[in-house]
Amino acid sequence: LRLILRILKANKGGTTEASISGLSAEAVKVYASNVAYYVAQKGTGSVELSLSVLDMTEALASELLGRKENEDGIMLVGESTTPPYAGI
């Protein structure tokens, strides 16, 4: 696990929109004597973040996407490209 930390400075880009979904757990009916006895709802659902960023640097985008730069400065992607785990 690798942590990527970047601090965006004023007037140097930033988040324009963020939407988080899937925080509610899916309700599951618990049956007893062939009748719905109660509804169990625990944990979270499939949490997803949609993030729109204005003026993200190419270097940060490449790091988040797992691109590798060769000795000539060319960004490489292929079957071995693996993006890092990243947290918001």
N, C-alpha and C positions, 0 to 999 in steps of 0.2 A: 504494500500500500504506500503510495507516494502522495504527499500533500503538495498541491500547487497553490501558492498564495500570491495574489496580485492585488494591489491597492490602486484603484482608479482615481486619478487626480481631477480636481475641478476643471471643466472645459477640456477634458481629455477623453471623452467618451463615457459611457455608462449604460445602465439598464434603462430601457424604454418601456418594457412591459414584462410582467411576471404573472404566471397563472399556475396555481398548485391545485391538483385534483387527487382524488383517491384517498383522502385522509380518513373517511368513514369506512369502517369494516362492513363487509357484506353481511346482511342479516341471515341467520340460519335458524330455521324452525326446528325445535326439539320436540319430538313426539313421545307421548306416553299413552298407552292403551289405545293406540291407533288414532289419537287426536293430537292436534298441535297444542302442546302444553305451555311452552313459552318460546320467546325469540331470543336467541343468543347472539350477541354482537360484541366482539372482542378484538382488540388490536387495531390494525389499519388495513385498508384495502391495498390496491396496487398504486402506490404514491408516484406521482409524475409531476415534473416541473417543466413548464414551457417558458423559456426566457428569451427575450429579444434584447439585443445589445447593439448600441450605436458606436461605431468606430472602434471595434475590437482590433487590436494590433495583429498583424500576420503572425508574429512570433508567439503570441498567446494562443491564437487559434491553432497553430501547428502543434504546440505543446499539448493542448487539450485533445486534439485529434490523433495524437501519437505519431505524427510525421517525424521522419528523421532527415537531417540535413547532411549531405555528403561534403567532401572536401572542396567541391566547386561551388558550394552554396545552393545546390538544387535540392528541393524538398522531395523526399522519396516516400511513396506509399505502395503497398503491395500486400501479399498474403501474410506476411509476418508483421504488418502494422498492428500494434496493440495500443489503444488509448489507455491512459492511466485511470485509476479510480479517482474521482474528483468530488469534492463536497462544496456545497453552496452555503 
